[in-house]
Amino acid sequence: MGLLENKFIIVTGAAQGIGFSAAESILNEKANVLICDVDRVALEIAEKKLSKFSENVIFSEIDIRSENSINQALDKVKSWNHIDGLVNNAAILDINNVETINEERWNKVIDTNLTGALRMIQKTIPKLKKSEHPAIINTLSTQAFFAVNDSLAYSTAKGGLLMLTRSMAVDLGKHNIRVNAIAPGFIDTRMAYTESGEHEHEMESFKDIYITNGKIPLKRGGSPEDCSGSFVFLLSNMSQYITGQTIFVDGGLSCTY
């Protein structure tokens, strides 16, 4: 018996990285899963991998900036009488500061990383209300709490998503809908690559500050698999009295700020 057996769960941004690992773990716990992503090629690759070991998975391309696109994705699970879990993981990275970012880029990052999560929540609330133990998880970042260079729009969006998580927990508590967040630190995903193509975990400055000098107490970068257990826990009935909270999956990074 799986921790999520017979549950119906939606995961956005699930074709690769943290989202893919979370979706894989959720499927391993016997849930029915709708996997959504804007990247069609990555989604096709994910489908080939995950369809081999589970018949309880549906795939859909989605752009969470578009209400129509969200509706089309949700049409694929019209047969679900209720939704037990929503994982808002879709996001885009941005490397800009206050002097370099333009309004168009700012709006795209905020629309994707913050407003897109709100759209998904609003669209799924009616069926979440029908679940016995409904849960929403928003994927944040340690940058929701700690500012870094050249991450103005991304950090602002993630900080907004933190408050959205808390506010939604208050608003939706009367419906028994729990809303929590996960804040990954330095995780080995496509977002770990710099503009020059260098992996941040391999940079000498990263090794010196975070590994050698222990800014990350566990002295290593994280993997998507390091995050997946937290998603399963917050979606499961093991966390029935937890809402409005954030779990840091950062190797202890947040302890050293």
N, C-alpha and C positions, 0 to 999 in steps of 0.2 A: 504493500500500500504506500502510495506517495503522499508527501505532505500537501500537495495541491491537487490530489485526485478529484476529478469531476468538476474542477473549477474552470471558468472561462476567462481568459486573460488576454489583453492586448498589449503589445510592446511596440513602440515606435523607435525608429533609428536602430533596428534590430538586425541589419544585414551583416554587420561586422563589429569588431571591437567589443566594448562593454555590453552593448545591446544584444549582440549575437550570443555572447557567453551567458548573459542573463536568460535569454530565451531558451537556450539549450538546457540550462539547469532547470528552468520551469517545466519544460517538456519532460525532462527526466523524472520530475516529481508527478508525472501523470496528468498534467493539466491540458486543456484544449487551448491552443494559442493562435492568435492572429498576429503575424509578423509583418510589420510595415516598414518601408524605407523609401526615400526619394531616389536612391541610387538603383536603377533597374538592373544593371549588370551585377552589382554586389548582391542584390536580392535573388537573382537567378542562381548565383553560386551558393548562397545560403540555402536555397530551396533544395539543391542537389545534395547538400550535406545533411540537412535535417530531415528530409522526407524519407531517408533510408531507415530511420529507426523510430519514426512515429507517424501514425496516420491521423493524429489529432492536431495537425498544423495546417494553417491556411496562410497564404502569402498575398500581399497586396502592395503595389506601389502607392505612395502617398506623398503629398506636399502639404505639410501642416499649416502652411500659410494660406491655403485655399480651402474654403468651406466646402466647395464642390468636391474637391479631391478627398477630403475627409469623409464626406457622405458616400462617395463611391467605394471607399475602403470598408466602411461600416456596413454597406449593403451586402458584403460578402459574408457577414455573420448575422444576417437578419433572422436566421433560424434560432439564434441564441435567445432564450427567453430572458436571460439576465446576464450581467457582466460582473464577475467577482473581482477583477483586478485590472488596473490601467497603469502601465509603466511609461511615463513620459521621458524618453531617453534621446529623442531626436534633437540635434544641435549642430551648429556650424562654428568653426573657430574663426577668430579674427585677430590680426596682429596690427593694431593701430593705437596711437595715443591721441590726446585731445587736439594736437596740432595737425595730425595727418589724416584723421578720419573725416569722410564727407557724410553728408546727411543721408544719402541714398544707402551707403553701406551700413550706417548706424541703424537705419530703419529695418534693413534686411536682417541684421543680427538680432535686434530686439523682437522683431516679428516672428522669427524662427525659434529662438531660444527661450522666449518668455510668453509672448502672446499665443504662439502655437500650442503650448501646453494648456493654456486657458481654453482654447477652442476645443481641444480633445476632451477636457474635463466636462465642459458644458454639453458637448454632444453625447457623452456617455452617461451623464448623471441619471437620466430616466431609467436605464437598465441597471446601473449600479444600485439604485434604490431598491431594486427587486432582489438583490442578493442578500443572503443571510449574514455574510461577513465580508462586505466590500472594502477594498483597499486601493488607494492611489499612491504611486511612488513617483517622485520627481527626481531626476538625476541632476544634481548640482555640480559643484567643484569646490575645492578648497578656496578657489578664487572668489567664491561668494562671500568669504569671510576675510580674506587677506589680499590686499592689492599687490599687483606685480606690474612691471614695466610693459608697455605696449599691449595692454589688454583691456582697454577702456570699455568698449561695447560688450565684449564677452563677459567680463566681470560684473558689469552693471546688470546685464540680463540675468546672470546666475544669482546675483544678490536679490534681484526682484523675484526670482523664482523661489528663493528661500522664504521671502515674506508671503508670496502667494501660497506656499505650502502651509505656513502657519495660519494665514487668514482662512484658507479653505478648510483647514482642520476645525476651526471655530464655526464657520458657516455650515459645514456639512455634518458636524457631530450629532445634530438632532436626527439625522437620517442613518446614524451608525456607520457612516462612511469615514474610514480612517485615512488621513493624508500624511505621508511621511516623505523623507528625502534621504538620498545617499550622496555623499560628497567625496568623490574619488580624488586622490592626490595625483602623483606622477605615475600614470598608467601607460603601459606599452600599447598604444593604439596609433592610428594614422595622425591623430592630433599631436603626437609626441615628436613629429618631424618639424624641423624649422623651415623657414622659407628657402634656405640654401640646400635643403634635403638631408641635413644632418639630424640624426636621432639624438634627442636631448639627453637620454640616458648614457650616451657614449661621449658626451662632451666633457672635456677635462674639468671645466668649471663646475659641472653638475657632480662629477665624481668627487671633486675636492670638497665642495660645500656640503652636499647631501649624504655622501657615502663615507668618505674618510673622516670628516669632522662631525658626522652624526646628526646633521640637520634632520635626516630621516632616521629615527632610532633603530629601525629594523635593517638599516644600511643596504637597501636595495630598492629599485623601482618596482612598481606593482604590475601585475598582469590582469587582463580582463577576468580571468578565472578567480582572482582574488576578490573580485567584487560580487560575483554571482550569488554567493551564499546569503549575502545581505538582502538581495532582492527576494529570494525564496522565503527568508525569515519574515520580512515585512508583509509579504502577500499571504503568508500562512496564518492559521488560527493560533499559532504560538505567540503572536504579537497582538492579540485582540484588544489589549488595553493600552496600546501605544499609538499616539497620534500627535501630529505637530512637531515631530522630532527629526533630527538629522543624524545619521550614522556616518562617521568619517571612516573612509577606507583609504588610508594614506600612509600606512606604516609608522604612524606616530608623528608625522610631520606637523600636525596642528598643535602638538604638545610643545614644540620648540619655538613657536613664534612668541 
